[in-house]
Amino acid sequence: MKLFGKNHLIICIITFTILFLMNYLGNNEADKLQRALMIGAAGVIGLSIGLLIMNRGKDDKTPPHDFD
């Protein structure tokens, strides 16, 4: 999956929505909106970093010698 492509943005929106709703609806604290926004954003950032790491070595023509 291409980073910041159409599919990545759709998955980011779905991830943010799910994390936001889980934390907003399940929280009884006074700052539930701020917590839900921060956790949703952190989930999207973590997803993007994971995809960046996963795609870094995707087209590598010279794999490490004796990898296993």
Distance bins in CASP14 RR format, pairs under 12 A and 6 or more apart:
PFRMAT RR
TARGET T0000
AUTHOR 0000-0000-0000
RMODE 2
METHOD distances of the structure
MODEL  1
1 7 1 0 1 0 0 0 0 0 0 0 0
1 8 1 0 1 0 0 0 0 0 0 0 0
1 9 0 0 0 0 0 1 0 0 0 0 0
1 10 0 0 0 0 0 1 0 0 0 0 0
1 11 1 0 0 1 0 0 0 0 0 0 0
1 12 0 0 0 0 0 1 0 0 0 0 0
1 47 0 0 0 0 0 1 0 0 0 0 0
1 48 0 0 0 0 0 1 0 0 0 0 0
1 50 0 0 0 0 0 1 0 0 0 0 0
1 51 1 0 0 1 0 0 0 0 0 0 0
1 52 0 0 0 0 0 1 0 0 0 0 0
1 54 0 0 0 0 1 0 0 0 0 0 0
1 55 1 0 0 1 0 0 0 0 0 0 0
1 58 0 0 0 0 1 0 0 0 0 0 0
2 8 1 0 0 1 0 0 0 0 0 0 0
2 9 0 0 0 0 0 1 0 0 0 0 0
2 11 0 0 0 0 0 1 0 0 0 0 0
2 48 0 0 0 0 0 1 0 0 0 0 0
2 51 0 0 0 0 1 0 0 0 0 0 0
2 52 0 0 0 0 0 1 0 0 0 0 0
2 54 0 0 0 0 0 1 0 0 0 0 0
2 55 1 0 0 1 0 0 0 0 0 0 0
2 58 0 0 0 0 0 1 0 0 0 0 0
2 59 0 0 0 0 0 1 0 0 0 0 0
3 9 0 0 0 0 0 1 0 0 0 0 0
3 11 0 0 0 0 0 1 0 0 0 0 0
3 12 0 0 0 0 0 1 0 0 0 0 0
3 47 0 0 0 0 0 1 0 0 0 0 0
3 48 1 0 0 1 0 0 0 0 0 0 0
3 49 0 0 0 0 1 0 0 0 0 0 0
3 50 0 0 0 0 1 0 0 0 0 0 0
3 51 1 0 1 0 0 0 0 0 0 0 0
3 52 1 0 1 0 0 0 0 0 0 0 0
3 53 0 0 0 0 0 1 0 0 0 0 0
3 54 0 0 0 0 1 0 0 0 0 0 0
3 55 1 0 0 1 0 0 0 0 0 0 0
3 56 0 0 0 0 1 0 0 0 0 0 0
3 58 0 0 0 0 0 1 0 0 0 0 0
4 10 0 0 0 0 0 1 0 0 0 0 0
4 11 0 0 0 0 0 1 0 0 0 0 0
4 12 0 0 0 0 1 0 0 0 0 0 0
4 44 0 0 0 0 0 1 0 0 0 0 0
4 47 0 0 0 0 0 1 0 0 0 0 0
4 48 0 0 0 0 1 0 0 0 0 0 0
4 51 0 0 0 0 1 0 0 0 0 0 0
4 52 0 0 0 0 1 0 0 0 0 0 0
4 55 0 0 0 0 0 1 0 0 0 0 0
5 11 0 0 0 0 1 0 0 0 0 0 0
5 12 0 0 0 0 1 0 0 0 0 0 0
5 48 0 0 0 0 0 1 0 0 0 0 0
5 51 0 0 0 0 0 1 0 0 0 0 0
5 55 0 0 0 0 0 1 0 0 0 0 0
6 12 0 0 0 0 0 1 0 0 0 0 0
6 13 0 0 0 0 0 1 0 0 0 0 0
7 13 0 0 0 0 0 1 0 0 0 0 0
7 14 0 0 0 0 0 1 0 0 0 0 0
7 47 0 0 0 0 0 1 0 0 0 0 0
7 51 0 0 0 0 0 1 0 0 0 0 0
8 14 0 0 0 0 0 1 0 0 0 0 0
8 15 0 0 0 0 0 1 0 0 0 0 0
8 44 0 0 0 0 0 1 0 0 0 0 0
8 47 0 0 0 0 1 0 0 0 0 0 0
8 48 1 0 0 1 0 0 0 0 0 0 0
8 50 0 0 0 0 0 1 0 0 0 0 0
8 51 1 0 0 1 0 0 0 0 0 0 0
8 52 0 0 0 0 0 1 0 0 0 0 0
8 54 0 0 0 0 0 1 0 0 0 0 0
8 55 0 0 0 0 1 0 0 0 0 0 0
9 15 0 0 0 0 0 1 0 0 0 0 0
9 16 0 0 0 0 0 1 0 0 0 0 0
9 44 0 0 0 0 1 0 0 0 0 0 0
9 47 0 0 0 0 0 1 0 0 0 0 0
9 48 0 0 0 0 0 1 0 0 0 0 0
9 51 0 0 0 0 0 1 0 0 0 0 0
10 16 0 0 0 0 0 1 0 0 0 0 0
10 17 0 0 0 0 0 1 0 0 0 0 0
10 44 0 0 0 0 0 1 0 0 0 0 0
10 47 0 0 0 0 0 1 0 0 0 0 0
11 17 0 0 0 0 0 1 0 0 0 0 0
11 18 0 0 0 0 0 1 0 0 0 0 0
11 43 0 0 0 0 0 1 0 0 0 0 0
11 44 0 0 0 0 1 0 0 0 0 0 0
11 46 0 0 0 0 0 1 0 0 0 0 0
11 47 1 0 0 1 0 0 0 0 0 0 0
11 48 0 0 0 0 1 0 0 0 0 0 0
11 50 0 0 0 0 0 1 0 0 0 0 0
11 51 0 0 0 0 1 0 0 0 0 0 0
12 18 0 0 0 0 0 1 0 0 0 0 0
12 19 0 0 0 0 0 1 0 0 0 0 0
12 20 0 0 0 0 0 1 0 0 0 0 0
12 40 0 0 0 0 1 0 0 0 0 0 0
12 41 0 0 0 0 0 1 0 0 0 0 0
12 43 0 0 0 0 1 0 0 0 0 0 0
12 44 1 0 1 0 0 0 0 0 0 0 0
12 45 0 0 0 0 1 0 0 0 0 0 0
12 46 0 0 0 0 1 0 0 0 0 0 0
12 47 1 0 0 1 0 0 0 0 0 0 0
12 48 1 0 0 1 0 0 0 0 0 0 0
12 49 0 0 0 0 0 1 0 0 0 0 0
12 50 0 0 0 0 0 1 0 0 0 0 0
12 51 0 0 0 0 1 0 0 0 0 0 0
13 19 0 0 0 0 0 1 0 0 0 0 0
13 20 0 0 0 0 0 1 0 0 0 0 0
13 40 0 0 0 0 0 1 0 0 0 0 0
13 43 0 0 0 0 0 1 0 0 0 0 0
13 44 0 0 0 0 1 0 0 0 0 0 0
13 47 0 0 0 0 0 1 0 0 0 0 0
14 20 0 0 0 0 0 1 0 0 0 0 0
14 21 0 0 0 0 0 1 0 0 0 0 0
14 40 0 0 0 0 0 1 0 0 0 0 0
14 43 0 0 0 0 0 1 0 0 0 0 0
14 44 0 0 0 0 1 0 0 0 0 0 0
14 47 0 0 0 0 1 0 0 0 0 0 0
15 21 0 0 0 0 0 1 0 0 0 0 0
15 22 0 0 0 0 0 1 0 0 0 0 0
15 39 0 0 0 0 0 1 0 0 0 0 0
15 40 1 0 0 1 0 0 0 0 0 0 0
15 41 0 0 0 0 0 1 0 0 0 0 0
15 42 0 0 0 0 0 1 0 0 0 0 0
15 43 1 0 0 1 0 0 0 0 0 0 0
15 44 1 0 1 0 0 0 0 0 0 0 0
15 45 0 0 0 0 0 1 0 0 0 0 0
15 46 0 0 0 0 1 0 0 0 0 0 0
15 47 1 0 1 0 0 0 0 0 0 0 0
15 48 0 0 0 0 1 0 0 0 0 0 0
15 50 0 0 0 0 0 1 0 0 0 0 0
15 51 0 0 0 0 0 1 0 0 0 0 0
16 22 0 0 0 0 0 1 0 0 0 0 0
16 23 0 0 0 0 0 1 0 0 0 0 0
16 24 0 0 0 0 0 1 0 0 0 0 0
16 36 0 0 0 0 1 0 0 0 0 0 0
16 37 0 0 0 0 1 0 0 0 0 0 0
16 38 0 0 0 0 0 1 0 0 0 0 0
16 39 0 0 0 0 1 0 0 0 0 0 0
16 40 1 0 1 0 0 0 0 0 0 0 0
16 41 1 0 0 1 0 0 0 0 0 0 0
16 42 0 0 0 0 1 0 0 0 0 0 0
16 43 1 0 0 1 0 0 0 0 0 0 0
16 44 1 0 1 0 0 0 0 0 0 0 0
16 45 0 0 0 0 0 1 0 0 0 0 0
16 46 0 0 0 0 0 1 0 0 0 0 0
16 47 0 0 0 0 1 0 0 0 0 0 0
16 48 0 0 0 0 0 1 0 0 0 0 0
17 23 0 0 0 0 0 1 0 0 0 0 0
17 24 0 0 0 0 0 1 0 0 0 0 0
17 25 0 0 0 0 0 1 0 0 0 0 0
17 36 0 0 0 0 0 1 0 0 0 0 0
17 37 0 0 0 0 0 1 0 0 0 0 0
17 40 0 0 0 0 1 0 0 0 0 0 0
17 43 0 0 0 0 0 1 0 0 0 0 0
17 44 0 0 0 0 0 1 0 0 0 0 0
18 24 0 0 0 0 0 1 0 0 0 0 0
18 25 0 0 0 0 0 1 0 0 0 0 0
18 36 0 0 0 0 0 1 0 0 0 0 0
18 39 0 0 0 0 0 1 0 0 0 0 0
18 40 0 0 0 0 1 0 0 0 0 0 0
18 43 0 0 0 0 1 0 0 0 0 0 0
18 44 0 0 0 0 0 1 0 0 0 0 0
18 47 0 0 0 0 0 1 0 0 0 0 0
19 25 0 0 0 0 0 1 0 0 0 0 0
19 26 0 0 0 0 0 1 0 0 0 0 0
19 35 0 0 0 0 0 1 0 0 0 0 0
19 36 1 0 0 1 0 0 0 0 0 0 0
19 37 0 0 0 0 1 0 0 0 0 0 0
19 38 0 0 0 0 1 0 0 0 0 0 0
19 39 1 0 1 0 0 0 0 0 0 0 0
19 40 1 1 0 0 0 0 0 0 0 0 0
19 41 0 0 0 0 1 0 0 0 0 0 0
19 42 0 0 0 0 1 0 0 0 0 0 0
19 43 1 0 1 0 0 0 0 0 0 0 0
19 44 0 0 0 0 1 0 0 0 0 0 0
19 45 0 0 0 0 0 1 0 0 0 0 0
19 46 0 0 0 0 0 1 0 0 0 0 0
19 47 0 0 0 0 1 0 0 0 0 0 0
20 26 0 0 0 0 0 1 0 0 0 0 0
20 27 0 0 0 0 0 1 0 0 0 0 0
20 32 0 0 0 0 0 1 0 0 0 0 0
20 33 0 0 0 0 1 0 0 0 0 0 0
20 34 0 0 0 0 0 1 0 0 0 0 0
20 35 0 0 0 0 1 0 0 0 0 0 0
20 36 1 0 1 0 0 0 0 0 0 0 0
20 37 1 0 0 1 0 0 0 0 0 0 0
20 38 0 0 0 0 1 0 0 0 0 0 0
20 39 1 0 0 1 0 0 0 0 0 0 0
20 40 1 0 1 0 0 0 0 0 0 0 0
20 41 0 0 0 0 1 0 0 0 0 0 0
20 42 0 0 0 0 0 1 0 0 0 0 0
20 43 0 0 0 0 1 0 0 0 0 0 0
20 44 0 0 0 0 1 0 0 0 0 0 0
21 27 0 0 0 0 0 1 0 0 0 0 0
21 32 0 0 0 0 0 1 0 0 0 0 0
21 36 1 0 0 1 0 0 0 0 0 0 0
21 37 0 0 0 0 0 1 0 0 0 0 0
21 39 0 0 0 0 0 1 0 0 0 0 0
21 40 0 0 0 0 1 0 0 0 0 0 0
22 32 0 0 0 0 0 1 0 0 0 0 0
22 35 0 0 0 0 0 1 0 0 0 0 0
22 36 0 0 0 0 1 0 0 0 0 0 0
22 39 0 0 0 0 1 0 0 0 0 0 0
22 40 0 0 0 0 1 0 0 0 0 0 0
22 43 0 0 0 0 0 1 0 0 0 0 0
23 29 0 0 0 0 0 1 0 0 0 0 0
23 31 0 0 0 0 0 1 0 0 0 0 0
23 32 1 0 0 1 0 0 0 0 0 0 0
23 33 0 0 0 0 1 0 0 0 0 0 0
23 34 0 0 0 0 0 1 0 0 0 0 0
23 35 1 0 1 0 0 0 0 0 0 0 0
23 36 1 0 1 0 0 0 0 0 0 0 0
23 37 0 0 0 0 1 0 0 0 0 0 0
23 38 0 0 0 0 1 0 0 0 0 0 0
23 39 1 0 1 0 0 0 0 0 0 0 0
23 40 1 0 0 1 0 0 0 0 0 0 0
23 41 0 0 0 0 0 1 0 0 0 0 0
23 42 0 0 0 0 0 1 0 0 0 0 0
23 43 0 0 0 0 0 1 0 0 0 0 0
24 31 0 0 0 0 0 1 0 0 0 0 0
24 32 1 0 1 0 0 0 0 0 0 0 0
24 33 1 0 0 1 0 0 0 0 0 0 0
24 34 0 0 0 0 0 1 0 0 0 0 0
24 35 0 0 0 0 1 0 0 0 0 0 0
24 36 1 1 0 0 0 0 0 0 0 0 0
24 37 0 0 0 0 1 0 0 0 0 0 0
24 38 0 0 0 0 0 1 0 0 0 0 0
24 39 0 0 0 0 1 0 0 0 0 0 0
24 40 0 0 0 0 1 0 0 0 0 0 0
25 32 0 0 0 0 1 0 0 0 0 0 0
25 33 0 0 0 0 0 1 0 0 0 0 0
25 35 0 0 0 0 0 1 0 0 0 0 0
25 36 0 0 0 0 1 0 0 0 0 0 0
26 32 1 0 0 1 0 0 0 0 0 0 0
26 35 0 0 0 0 0 1 0 0 0 0 0
26 36 0 0 0 0 1 0 0 0 0 0 0
26 39 0 0 0 0 0 1 0 0 0 0 0
27 33 0 0 0 0 1 0 0 0 0 0 0
27 34 0 0 0 0 0 1 0 0 0 0 0
27 35 1 0 0 1 0 0 0 0 0 0 0
27 36 1 0 0 1 0 0 0 0 0 0 0
27 37 0 0 0 0 0 1 0 0 0 0 0
27 38 0 0 0 0 0 1 0 0 0 0 0
27 39 0 0 0 0 1 0 0 0 0 0 0
28 35 0 0 0 0 0 1 0 0 0 0 0
29 35 1 0 0 1 0 0 0 0 0 0 0
29 36 0 0 0 0 0 1 0 0 0 0 0
31 37 0 0 0 0 0 1 0 0 0 0 0
31 38 0 0 0 0 1 0 0 0 0 0 0
31 39 0 0 0 0 0 1 0 0 0 0 0
32 38 0 0 0 0 0 1 0 0 0 0 0
32 39 0 0 0 0 0 1 0 0 0 0 0
33 39 0 0 0 0 0 1 0 0 0 0 0
33 40 0 0 0 0 0 1 0 0 0 0 0
34 40 0 0 0 0 0 1 0 0 0 0 0
34 41 0 0 0 0 0 1 0 0 0 0 0
35 41 0 0 0 0 0 1 0 0 0 0 0
35 42 0 0 0 0 0 1 0 0 0 0 0
36 42 0 0 0 0 0 1 0 0 0 0 0
36 43 0 0 0 0 0 1 0 0 0 0 0
37 43 0 0 0 0 0 1 0 0 0 0 0
37 44 0 0 0 0 0 1 0 0 0 0 0
38 44 0 0 0 0 0 1 0 0 0 0 0
38 45 0 0 0 0 0 1 0 0 0 0 0
39 45 0 0 0 0 0 1 0 0 0 0 0
39 46 0 0 0 0 0 1 0 0 0 0 0
40 46 0 0 0 0 1 0 0 0 0 0 0
40 47 0 0 0 0 1 0 0 0 0 0 0
41 47 0 0 0 0 0 1 0 0 0 0 0
41 48 0 0 0 0 0 1 0 0 0 0 0
42 48 0 0 0 0 0 1 0 0 0 0 0
42 49 0 0 0 0 0 1 0 0 0 0 0
43 49 0 0 0 0 1 0 0 0 0 0 0
43 50 0 0 0 0 0 1 0 0 0 0 0
43 51 0 0 0 0 0 1 0 0 0 0 0
44 50 0 0 0 0 0 1 0 0 0 0 0
44 51 0 0 0 0 0 1 0 0 0 0 0
45 51 0 0 0 0 0 1 0 0 0 0 0
45 52 0 0 0 0 0 1 0 0 0 0 0
46 52 0 0 0 0 1 0 0 0 0 0 0
46 53 0 0 0 0 1 0 0 0 0 0 0
46 54 0 0 0 0 0 1 0 0 0 0 0
47 53 0 0 0 0 0 1 0 0 0 0 0
47 54 0 0 0 0 0 1 0 0 0 0 0
48 54 0 0 0 0 0 1 0 0 0 0 0
48 55 0 0 0 0 0 1 0 0 0 0 0
49 55 0 0 0 0 0 1 0 0 0 0 0
49 56 0 0 0 0 0 1 0 0 0 0 0
50 56 0 0 0 0 1 0 0 0 0 0 0
51 57 0 0 0 0 0 1 0 0 0 0 0
51 58 0 0 0 0 0 1 0 0 0 0 0
52 58 0 0 0 0 0 1 0 0 0 0 0
57 63 0 0 0 0 1 0 0 0 0 0 0
57 64 0 0 0 0 0 1 0 0 0 0 0
60 67 0 0 0 0 0 1 0 0 0 0 0
END
